[in-house]
Amino acid sequence: MTIVGIVSTGTYIPSTKMSAAEIAERSGLPADVVKTKMGITEKPIPGEHDHTVAMGVWAAREALRKGQVDPKEIDVIIYIGEEHKEYPLWTAAIKMQEELGAYHAWAFDVALRCGTTIMAMKVAKSLMLADPDIRTVLLAGGYRNGDFIDYGNERTRFMFNLAAGGAAMILRRDHTENIVLEAELITDGSFSEDVVVPVGGTKRPLTASDLEEGLYRLDVLDPIGMKARLEQKSMENFLKVIRSSLQKSGFTEKDIEYLAILHMKKSAHEYVLRELGLNEEQSVYLHEYGHIGQMDQILSLELALAENKLNDGDIAVLVSAGIGYAWGAITVKWGNSEGEKENGVSKSRTEESDLGER
């Protein structure tokens, strides 16, 4: 049976931060609400040179270094970052190919907003299973959609956690560690025009007055309707994709050892853990990072390894949700698949794993 495993990951986090106090000052919200309800202690924001694709390149170089992978070994590069990047109408993956020296690869971009990493892992695995010439795939990208947040717009409060950073993952066919199992994805088009940047597209081309009026920002066109519809489906779909991914992989929620989940408000994070029978130690709450879009799952894995929360044989589930709306989860059997546990303690090689380096 052909398997696909994660060779290594890499992240890039800007050194510039925005604190909860700064968010509170700019939004008019109490600082305690930002910290306790929104769950943001601080978040990284882009510095002068922290452009979207550049951050993905820096994260990819780290993944290559940690995995001891020669860029010329890469067969395909999939850009998983955002469309808000250095230039419009630009294939970022091809730029990454050049910057990394991956001269034997071909490259393309994918997008599912904050669900992109889960979707791209499924696509990469499918490519490797279908084409014997594809053995090593790099997923990489950056995120700085916080540029589109108006902290004075209460309709977008749920996106005040948008931050900045880059992440990368190297997948390889017949790699027997960190085995990528099955994914589940749900999209619901009834939300497709709820969260948009209302100007700058073909329906309403960008004008100088739009910029002056602050319209070139993310906005929610029907906040009351979206909230009512989303409350009916969001948590249900979160749990559905997790359970379906596990079931297709031959496991149940009782087998989960670690949940790599995107940043969300604290009460929602706790609800998901509680419904799955997990405790706080079986995840990492990204209160010091905010929401770096589709980079959250890779960041969460790296933090879990740094905190010794992942051991050989553990079942980890990566889960995401993105505006549009999309929900996704993918199951990974961590470490050496032959790892055994005795007396509740894993014979782990995590500390010497390439993915565990920080």
Secondary structure, 3 states (H helix, E strand, C coil): CCCEEEEEEEEECCCCEEEHHHHHHHHCCCHHHHHHHCCCCEEECCCCCCCHHHHHHHHHHHHHHHHCCCHHHCCEEEECCCCCCCCCCCCHHHHHHHHHCCCCCEEEECCCHHHHHHHHHHHHHHHHHHCCCCCEEEEEEEECHHHHCCCCCHHHHHHCCECCEEEEEEEEECCCEEEEEEEEEEECHHHCCCEECCCCCCCCCCCHHHHHCCCCCCEECCHHHHHHHHHHHHHHHHHHHHHHHHHHCCCCHHHEEEEEECCCCHHHHHHHHHHCCCCHHHECCCCCCCECHHHHHHHHHHHHHHCCCCCCCCEEEEEEEECCCEEEEEEEEEEECCCCEECCEECCCHHHCHHHCC
